[in-house]
Amino acid sequence: MSTLTDAELAAHLVDVAGKLLLQLRACGLMSLKALGKAGDNTANQYLIHAIAEQRPDDGLLSEESKDTGERLSKSRVWIIDPVDGTREYGEARTDWAVHVALAIDGVATIGAVALPGLDLVLRSDRPSGLPAAATPPRMVVSRTRPAKEALAVAEAIRAELVPMGSAGAKAMAIVRGEAEIYLHTGGQYEWDSCAPVAVASAYGLHVSRVDGSPLVYNQADTYMPDLLICRPEWAERVLGLVNA
């Protein structure tokens, strides 16, 4: 087993996977669709084999691997998204990510999110202070299908909408001070949010379901209907509006 801590391992894995993905895309030999599939597979194979080697007793849940259910009996489960934002990756945008998280007893405890297009890794063991908030607030929303609930809340608080790609990129925009609120009601899966939630929590951001309840991971049903990641000062207002 590795001498790296869990957080160091997560950060190392997303960094290496991100660099592999950039190298693959730089070859320029595939169509957009083929590149997306190759990227998903390449990053997934690296991540699942590295975790199996370094943490053989832990469970694993990956978007790109068949879920056997064996993880449900484990206290420690690695939850990964090899390429979060496959379309953005293929289009050579910067708003895609690689997620590696460790959920312990259902809690997103440790995580790292790589933004390879920005040569950046954000990690739960190295939080820094949040940048100054903007007024009026900025809200990240989907590039293609912003949720009606998010649009309604944005209108009520006069928030500026910031269209963005992957869930990880949106969540890290709050961490990085590029926006104040990420409200999502369109449905996701555990791998979409586990690592971003672990990082956001470490930075002192509010994280919850839109009814205010905790986000619980390593469930038999991996579908997660909604989430809110925002600066603490906006949590009560946003939760009140979305549940009005």
Secondary structure, DSSP 8 states (H G I E B T S, - for coil): --SS-HHHHHHHHHHHHHHHHHHHHHT--S-HHHHHHHHHHHHHHHHHHHHHHH-TTSEEEETTS---SGGGG-SEEEEEEEEE-HHHHHTT-S--EEEEEEEETTEEEEEEEEEGGGTEEEETTS--------SS-EEEEESS---HHHHHHHHHHT-EEEEES-HHHHHHHHHTTS-SEEEE-S-EEHHHHHHHHHHHHHTT-EEE-TTS-----S-SS-EE--EEEE-HHHHHHHHHHHT-
